[in-house]
């Protein structure tokens, strides 16, 4: 930060370090010696009781790649990982998919350790394909060495990563933090080289110069084909493994207890008692006041501005977010899909995954990917929705194209979007099945890593039309659609292709279009010049007859209260509800309450005492949706009871001025998080489409700054209304959910096949 470093370092020395003797600590991390031959390891992972063991084996080929201090080599493998495995149609990945080795192939290059690793993983494979897995990897790599790597693919990968490097957009993470982490990639291993990974300009120049020289092929030969410092790992599925481990631990603990004397057991009980007492004791006032603290007066009274200038460009409503972007235009083209029949909603999300990943009339999907990355910073699609302020049942669903592109490359970006929209060849069942299987795999991984979010979204679908839309296009309902489509693809392929074709005609029309551009005035001027040509191929509005053959009934939420069993040892416990439906209005006080609950009540009761990795809550100021959720939680009923008790906690809440100020400051860490140019544009458009004004944001800010403990106590009825709905959704361990099945209307497996 901005400080007097010498003064701070002297203070640390005088007040702390000088009071200790100096110790010479050998903290060097030693290199692992290479292997003389490839090591093979076989192990097991737990599978759900209703899951199929067939096509559920993991195969992984792993290589140690040099040393992270070799910056050029690290950048080289960043590029090779994309070219060989990540890009649509990447040759090693495609060879494994074509051979039927697995449903999904994952590539990963880990260079934040001293000896980086290059990893090729086959997901949803079988044990008897292990040898073929290795052979195909080696054969495809040898072919690339002999025939040469596609030079356009190398150039596209370099452009892709260099664009991201120069853009330096880390989303909600501060640049200083991310640069600090980049420094650690080398500084941990050499005190004299903290900055070698901070600047990559020369590295990308070097990589461009090596295209066509044989450099990349030589690297593949040395570090992959001839590298014995590698391993082949196979993880086989085993039903009931979690239960076996729990029983094994239980017996181990019982044996340990039996080996203890009465005095030793009493000592353990007493130590546990002391631990619980310690967890209950707050820091003293004197201890707390040693920490410097801002005052409310130190916080700006003004909200971050919105950048929304609405205009018409060739008859299309356009929103210009006028911020400096260093010559990059962030363009979003949104199509209103409110009239899409509900039976086609999951196909709408599938369409978003298909466009850009199938052949077009002019390109294979590998060639299309190369064109996109050579000329732009990426083109993406997304089905999303915007809540409407103050109305719990209204929302705007959209199909979105987004791209980031240098100003002078806008014509290429528009050309490629039209190529995806109007020239995609949908009649390719083999490729379509590959995309569906890969999406099934990605959703399963998302459920495992973000179960808290999945449970919240599912819980909101029980009572909210908007929540039900999100569930059908991105949640568990959508996963069920993909799962069933994968299993019965041969019988549904014709219907699927027809529905995707119909959606292309239903969605992409001028009368459904809204455009957002984040750029300065120069960028807007160039956009105005190029956009009319882009519009030329769009119809004015879709034929109404297209909609008549489908079920046009409205989405109707249904209270379900589900427990989803999965092969995991933890739970994600979610409670959801809506305070606006209960007649309560939003207030900025709720933002402070979120901070209080997340970092005090929930932290202490669910994390510290309960052992969960995390717990959080939220209260939407747009539509009134609210939630409580836990993350990697060993408990279920106990956590649900913590949620139930929160009303009493709020009703009896007390805090002095210092504590209230501390909570306010914590609230502003998210309220005033620094935004990138792209972030400013996205925030501004989101507020506009939800009907949120700067006056609304200013009012919320004033309420946050002025909150009192009495204001917080006054929220207990609002929170009670959220919990009174009784909506609960849990994803977790099979045994834990069965033990608490009385909490649910339905208990089912999360993954079925």
C-alpha positions, 0 to 999 in steps of 0.5 A: 500500500501507500506508506512509509516502508522504512518507518514500518520496517523499523517499527516491526524491528523495534517492537517485535523482531529485535526481541528475538534471537536470529535463527539461520533457517534453511527454507530452500525447497529441494528439487525432487529427483527425476524418475528412471521410468514412469511411475504408475499409481492406482487408487479408488474414489467414492461413487454414489450408490445410484451411479454407474461404475462404468465410464466413471474411471479417471486416467491421468498422465502427469509430467514434471516440466523443468523449473518455474524459474525458467520463464520462457519454458513456463510460458511455452507450456501455457501456450502448449496446454491451450493448443494441445488440450484446451482449444475446441478441436485441440489435437490431443484432446480430439484424438482421445475423444474420437477414440472413445477413451473418455467423455471429457478430457482436461488439460492443466499446466500448474506452474505455481510450484518449483517443479511445474506439472503438465497434466492430461486427465481423461474423465468418465473413462474405464480401467481397460482403456488405460493402455490405449489412453497412453498410446494415443497421447504418445501417438498424437504428440509424435505426429505433431512433432513429425508434421508440425503444430498448426501455426495458426493455433500457436498464434491464436493461443499466444494472442489469447494469453497476451490479450489477457496479460495486457488487459490485466482484468482480474475481475473482483480481485485487486491488481496489487494482490494478483501481482503479489501472487505472481511475484511469489511464483519465483520469489519463494524459490530465489530471493534475488528473482522476485519479478521474473514472472511480472513482465511477460512482454519479452516472453510473448515476443519470443514465443511468436518468433519461435513459430515455424522454427521447430521450437515447440516440437522440440519442447514436446519431444523433450518434456513429454515424449522422452520424459520419464519424470512422469506418472500414470494415475488411475482412480477407480470408482468404488461404491460405499467407499465413504462409508467404509472410511467412516467405519474405519475411522470409527473403529480406530477411534474406539480402539484408541479410546479403549487404550486410554486410562480413565484419567487420560479420558478425563483429561481429553474431556477437560481439554475439549471443554477448555477449547469450547470455552475458548471459542466462546470467549470474545477478545477483550475490549483492550485487545480489540482497541489495539487494532487501528480503525477508520471512522464513519466520517472517513468513508466517502458519502458518494456512491460509485457512478453509473455510466449509462448513455442510451442512444439508437444506432441504426434503429437498435437501442444501444447503451454506451458506458463511457469509460477509458478502456485502453483501446479495448471495446467490451461489446455485449449483444443481448436478445430478449427471450421472454417469449421462448416456450418453457420446453425450449428453455434448456435447449436455449442454454445448449444452443449457447454451448454449441455456437462457436464449438461446431463447424460452420460453412466456412470453418472447422470449429478448430479454425473458428476458434483460431480466428476468434483468438487471433482477432479478438480477446474472445467471443462468448455466449450466455443465457442470463437474466435480470431481476426487476426492482421491487417486483418479485415475479418480473425479470428479463431473460436474455441470450447474450453474445459478448466480445472484447476487441481492440477498436480496429478489430471490431469488423472482425469481431462482428464478422465472426459473430455472424459466422457463428449465428448464421453459418453454424452446421448443426447437423453433426450428431457426433460433434453435438454428442461430444459437446453434450457429454463435455457439458455433463462433465463440467456441470458435475465438477461445478456441483462438486466445487460450488455446491453452496451456490447450486443449493441456493439456486435450487432452493430459490426455484421452489417459490420464484419464477425467476429462480425456476428460469435459472434452474431450467437454464443453468441449475439442477433441472438443466443438468437433468436435461443434459444427463437425460439427453446424453443417455438417450441421445440416439433417440432424441438427436433429430428433435434436438437439432430441430429445436436448436434450428428453431431457436436460431429463428426465434431469438436472433432478430432486430426487434429483440436486440439491445447492445451495450458497449464499454469504450470511450468516445473514439470506440463508440464512433468506430462502433457506429461505423461498423455496426450497421453492416453487422445488422444486415443479415438479421431479420426484423422480427421472428415469424409468430408461427414458429411459437405455435407448435410449442407448449407456451404455459408459464413457469410455475414454481413448486415447493420441493425441499430436496436432499440431493445425495452425492458421493461426498463427505460434507454438506452444502446446506441452504435455506432460501426465501423472499422478504418482499413477497412477505411485504418487507422493503429493502434497506441498506441496513441489510447489507450491514446485517449480511456482514454481521451474520457472515463474519460473526454469527455464522462464522462462529456457529457454523465454521468455528464451532461447527467445523464447516469451511464457510457460511454466508448469507445474502439479501437482494435489494432488487427482488427480495430473494434471500439465502443462508448457505454453508460450504463444505459443512460436516453438519446438516440438522445442526446447521439448519438449527443455527439458521433458525436461531438467527432471528433471536440473535438479531432480536437481541443484537447489541454492539458498541459504536466501534463494533458497528463502525467495524461492520460498516467498514466490512460492508464497504469492502464489497460495496466499494470494490475497485472495478475494471473498465469492463466491470464498470460497464457490466455493473452499469448495464445490470443496474439499468436493466433492473431499474436501479438508479444512482439515487437508489444506490445513494440511498442505500449508501446513506443507510449503510453509513447511518445504521445503528444497533437498533436498526439491525434489531429491527430486521428480525421480522424480515429475516423471520419471514425468509425462514418461515417459508421453510425452503431448504435444499441440501447437497451432501453425504448420502448417510447424512441426508438419509439420517435427516430425511424428515427435513425433506419432501424428496430425497434423491441422488444428485448424479444418476448416470 
